[in-house]
Amino acid sequence: MHRDRLAEFLRTRREALQPEDVGLPRGQRRRTGGLRREEVAALSGMSTDYYSRIEQQRGPHPSEQMLAAIARGLRLSLEERDHLFRLGGHPVPRRVLRADHINPGMMRIFDGLGDAAALVVSDLGETLAQTRLAVALLGDETAYTGLARSLHYRWFTDPTARELYDPDDHAVHSSQLTADLHRAYTRDGGGGRAGAIAEALLRASPEFAELWRAHPVPGPYCVAKRLVHPQLGPIELQCQTLLDPDQSQSLLVYTATPGSESYEKLQLLSVTGTLRV
């Protein structure tokens, strides 16, 4: 671990970021450019003390998970993230098997959607980031671990994963999710995460196995959705998608037709922050 160079690298990247780059207000009392340490810590999901000690060359040896969180918080490119891992004394993550890193440009767009129901997902259905409204609408989808991180896996193994969706649409979702996973499996081969998910589902779900054998082809990635929110009831939404082909990730933004009942419900969620139970 190169403690001094790691601290210097983090400081230069922190000072190069402006509050507007990460969706934060500048405020009138900010005397210098760049982000404050506490802001980077909050963006990275860690305590200010922990992050500050790393920058001050007196902290613990950060784990791979902590470095990955800092890379996201500082909006590092993949190349910068790899350099961060080397400085931290860890192997560079394999890009094919680890798709947790969000493109900095996509993160800047995501940061500007704080009032919208937006989320960043991998092509394996793993939610990497959500706005507050998206959590209120869908639940916290970033909290899952293991294979359950993937909606593709949860859909076929956990009955509660379907409760949010109109029962009349379940068959369509099953086919679409299987097709998405089949596309990732074909692209990456059976040795990656797509292969692990597919193999587990072939053992666990006869429904998935039948759909898988049919070699489904994906349709539109994010079509209109009919949700059944546990507090507010049916909500009809449209979905716009921004695709990052290099990292096989998508930024999804859910909207409702202005003036509709679904629009009013979405507005209510944005005010109350009602969480799923």
VMD Tcl script that draws the C-alpha trace (Angstrom):
set ca {
  {0.00 0.00 0.00}
  {1.36 3.40 -1.03}
  {-0.12 5.40 1.84}
  {1.33 8.80 0.86}
  {0.54 8.51 -2.83}
  {-2.95 7.21 -2.06}
  {-3.62 10.23 0.15}
  {-2.30 12.62 -2.48}
  {-4.33 11.00 -5.26}
  {-7.55 11.21 -3.25}
  {-6.88 14.84 -2.39}
  {-6.27 15.84 -6.02}
  {-9.45 14.13 -7.20}
  {-11.50 15.60 -4.35}
  {-10.26 19.11 -5.07}
  {-10.97 18.70 -8.79}
  {-14.67 17.96 -8.16}
  {-17.15 20.79 -7.77}
  {-20.37 20.48 -5.75}
  {-22.40 20.86 -8.93}
  {-20.63 17.81 -10.38}
  {-22.21 15.56 -7.75}
  {-25.58 17.25 -7.36}
  {-24.70 19.26 -4.24}
  {-25.48 22.96 -3.67}
  {-22.44 25.22 -3.63}
  {-23.60 27.40 -0.75}
  {-22.48 30.93 0.01}
  {-19.85 30.12 2.64}
  {-17.67 27.88 0.46}
  {-14.32 29.65 0.20}
  {-12.35 27.14 -1.85}
  {-13.04 25.01 -4.87}
  {-13.51 21.29 -4.73}
  {-15.41 19.07 -2.35}
  {-15.00 18.90 1.39}
  {-13.90 15.65 3.01}
  {-17.25 15.21 4.70}
  {-18.98 15.51 1.35}
  {-16.82 12.80 -0.22}
  {-17.42 10.61 2.83}
  {-21.18 11.03 2.53}
  {-21.10 10.29 -1.22}
  {-19.04 7.17 -0.48}
  {-21.27 5.93 2.33}
  {-18.66 6.06 5.10}
  {-17.84 8.21 8.12}
  {-15.98 11.48 7.71}
  {-13.40 10.30 10.22}
  {-12.64 7.13 8.25}
  {-12.17 8.97 4.96}
  {-10.20 11.82 6.56}
  {-7.72 9.43 8.15}
  {-6.96 7.89 4.75}
  {-6.26 11.32 3.27}
  {-4.11 12.18 6.28}
  {-2.01 9.03 5.88}
  {-2.97 7.68 9.29}
  {-5.95 5.48 8.55}
  {-6.32 1.71 8.29}
  {-5.60 -0.26 5.17}
  {-8.84 0.30 3.19}
  {-10.57 -2.82 1.89}
  {-11.54 -3.38 -1.72}
  {-15.14 -2.55 -0.81}
  {-14.12 0.77 0.72}
  {-11.97 1.69 -2.26}
  {-14.81 0.84 -4.63}
  {-17.12 3.06 -2.59}
  {-14.61 5.93 -2.68}
  {-14.21 5.49 -6.44}
  {-17.96 5.89 -6.85}
  {-18.07 8.84 -4.47}
  {-15.30 10.66 -6.35}
  {-16.83 9.77 -9.73}
  {-13.59 8.16 -10.89}
  {-13.21 6.72 -14.37}
  {-12.44 3.02 -14.67}
  {-8.79 3.84 -15.28}
  {-8.68 6.07 -12.20}
  {-10.43 3.40 -10.16}
  {-7.84 0.82 -11.23}
  {-5.05 3.23 -10.20}
  {-6.78 3.74 -6.84}
  {-6.81 -0.01 -6.22}
  {-3.10 -0.29 -7.04}
  {-2.25 2.53 -4.65}
  {-4.37 0.83 -2.01}
  {-2.44 -2.41 -2.40}
  {-5.22 -4.45 -3.99}
  {-5.48 -6.26 -7.33}
  {-7.25 -4.33 -10.06}
  {-10.87 -5.55 -10.28}
  {-11.68 -7.72 -13.27}
  {-13.94 -5.60 -15.42}
  {-15.90 -8.48 -16.89}
  {-16.82 -9.93 -13.50}
  {-17.29 -6.66 -11.59}
  {-19.76 -4.20 -13.04}
  {-20.31 -2.21 -9.84}
  {-18.51 0.90 -11.05}
  {-20.76 3.54 -12.60}
  {-19.47 5.68 -15.45}
  {-18.71 9.21 -14.11}
  {-20.74 10.82 -16.88}
  {-23.76 8.69 -16.03}
  {-23.31 9.50 -12.35}
  {-23.36 13.22 -13.13}
  {-26.66 12.78 -14.94}
  {-27.97 10.65 -12.07}
  {-26.92 13.31 -9.54}
  {-29.06 15.83 -11.39}
  {-32.16 13.65 -11.05}
  {-32.51 13.89 -7.30}
  {-36.23 14.73 -7.50}
  {-37.02 11.95 -10.00}
  {-37.56 8.21 -9.63}
  {-34.23 7.16 -11.14}
  {-31.86 4.25 -10.71}
  {-28.74 2.79 -12.30}
  {-28.85 -0.95 -12.99}
  {-26.48 -3.48 -14.50}
  {-27.55 -5.78 -17.32}
  {-27.93 -8.49 -14.67}
  {-30.64 -6.55 -12.88}
  {-28.37 -5.36 -10.05}
  {-29.35 -1.92 -8.78}
  {-26.20 0.16 -8.22}
  {-27.75 3.50 -7.23}
  {-31.23 4.86 -6.51}
  {-32.69 8.28 -5.85}
  {-34.79 8.79 -2.73}
  {-38.00 8.70 -4.79}
  {-36.94 5.46 -6.47}
  {-36.46 3.89 -3.04}
  {-39.92 5.08 -1.98}
  {-41.38 3.65 -5.17}
  {-39.50 0.36 -5.49}
  {-37.91 -0.25 -2.07}
  {-34.18 -0.27 -1.40}
  {-32.88 -2.54 -4.14}
  {-29.23 -1.87 -3.30}
  {-29.45 -3.75 0.01}
  {-29.37 -7.27 -1.44}
  {-26.27 -9.45 -1.44}
  {-25.05 -12.49 -3.36}
  {-27.18 -13.78 -6.21}
  {-30.15 -11.92 -4.75}
  {-28.59 -8.64 -5.90}
  {-30.01 -9.54 -9.30}
  {-33.71 -8.93 -9.92}
  {-33.43 -11.69 -12.53}
  {-32.64 -14.11 -9.71}
  {-35.12 -12.73 -7.17}
  {-37.97 -12.77 -9.66}
  {-37.83 -16.54 -10.02}
  {-36.86 -17.48 -6.45}
  {-38.54 -14.95 -4.13}
  {-42.33 -14.54 -4.45}
  {-42.17 -11.13 -2.79}
  {-40.19 -9.80 -5.77}
  {-43.37 -9.95 -7.85}
  {-45.68 -8.22 -5.39}
  {-44.89 -4.77 -6.78}
  {-45.98 -5.69 -10.31}
  {-49.46 -6.18 -11.74}
  {-50.16 -9.95 -11.84}
  {-51.37 -9.67 -15.44}
  {-47.85 -8.58 -16.41}
  {-45.91 -11.31 -14.61}
  {-45.56 -13.54 -17.68}
  {-44.20 -10.65 -19.74}
  {-41.69 -9.75 -17.05}
  {-40.58 -13.38 -16.73}
  {-39.91 -13.60 -20.45}
  {-38.11 -10.24 -20.57}
  {-35.88 -10.95 -17.59}
  {-34.95 -14.37 -18.97}
  {-34.13 -12.81 -22.34}
  {-31.94 -10.14 -20.70}
  {-30.01 -12.78 -18.77}
  {-29.69 -14.94 -21.89}
  {-28.17 -12.01 -23.77}
  {-25.59 -11.39 -21.01}
  {-24.82 -15.12 -20.83}
  {-24.27 -15.30 -24.60}
  {-22.01 -12.28 -24.53}
  {-19.87 -13.25 -21.52}
  {-20.02 -17.04 -21.65}
  {-20.89 -19.38 -18.83}
  {-17.98 -18.50 -16.55}
  {-19.14 -15.08 -15.37}
  {-21.88 -13.80 -13.11}
  {-24.54 -14.31 -15.77}
  {-23.57 -17.97 -15.91}
  {-23.72 -18.35 -12.14}
  {-27.20 -16.81 -12.01}
  {-28.45 -18.91 -14.92}
  {-27.13 -22.15 -13.45}
  {-28.72 -21.42 -10.08}
  {-32.05 -20.59 -11.69}
  {-32.04 -23.68 -13.88}
  {-31.85 -25.72 -10.69}
  {-34.36 -23.66 -8.71}
  {-37.09 -22.60 -11.14}
  {-38.94 -24.81 -13.67}
  {-40.54 -21.64 -15.08}
  {-37.14 -20.13 -15.79}
  {-35.81 -23.41 -17.25}
  {-38.68 -23.60 -19.72}
  {-38.20 -20.00 -20.83}
  {-34.41 -20.45 -21.03}
  {-34.69 -23.44 -23.37}
  {-36.73 -21.32 -25.77}
  {-33.74 -18.98 -26.37}
  {-35.74 -15.75 -25.82}
  {-34.63 -12.54 -27.50}
  {-35.01 -9.24 -25.59}
  {-37.60 -6.71 -26.65}
  {-37.63 -3.05 -25.55}
  {-35.51 -2.87 -22.41}
  {-37.76 -0.62 -20.33}
  {-41.38 -0.63 -21.40}
  {-44.34 0.94 -19.62}
  {-44.90 -0.61 -16.20}
  {-47.94 -1.11 -14.02}
  {-46.90 -1.18 -10.38}
  {-48.98 -1.97 -7.30}
  {-47.51 0.14 -4.52}
  {-48.24 -1.25 -1.03}
  {-49.53 2.09 0.27}
  {-50.79 3.93 -2.82}
  {-52.12 1.10 -4.97}
  {-51.84 0.90 -8.79}
  {-49.42 3.28 -10.51}
  {-48.88 3.37 -14.28}
  {-45.43 4.61 -15.31}
  {-43.37 5.17 -18.42}
  {-39.66 4.45 -18.39}
  {-36.89 6.26 -20.22}
  {-33.50 4.57 -20.54}
  {-29.95 5.85 -21.00}
  {-27.61 2.99 -21.90}
  {-23.87 2.86 -21.25}
  {-22.73 0.09 -23.64}
  {-19.13 0.04 -22.32}
  {-20.19 -1.01 -18.84}
  {-23.48 -2.72 -19.70}
  {-25.40 -0.42 -17.37}
  {-28.56 1.61 -17.78}
  {-29.97 4.71 -16.15}
  {-33.73 4.26 -15.77}
  {-36.10 7.15 -15.08}
  {-39.75 6.48 -14.23}
  {-42.32 9.14 -15.04}
  {-46.11 9.43 -15.08}
  {-48.40 11.34 -17.41}
  {-48.99 14.83 -15.95}
  {-52.51 15.26 -14.62}
  {-53.10 11.53 -14.24}
  {-53.87 9.75 -10.98}
  {-50.50 8.00 -11.23}
  {-48.78 11.39 -11.53}
  {-50.48 12.58 -8.34}
  {-49.38 9.43 -6.52}
  {-45.80 9.88 -7.68}
  {-45.89 13.49 -6.49}
  {-47.20 12.33 -3.12}
  {-44.33 9.86 -2.80}
  {-41.83 12.60 -3.59}
  {-43.17 14.63 -0.65}
  {-43.79 11.93 1.92}
  {-40.97 9.56 1.00}
  {-43.28 6.65 1.80}
  {-41.28 3.44 1.98}
  {-42.48 -0.01 1.10}
  {-43.35 -2.32 4.00}
}
mol new
graphics top color blue
foreach p $ca { graphics top sphere $p radius 0.5 }
foreach p [lrange $ca 0 end-1] q [lrange $ca 1 end] { graphics top cylinder $p $q radius 0.2 }
display resetview
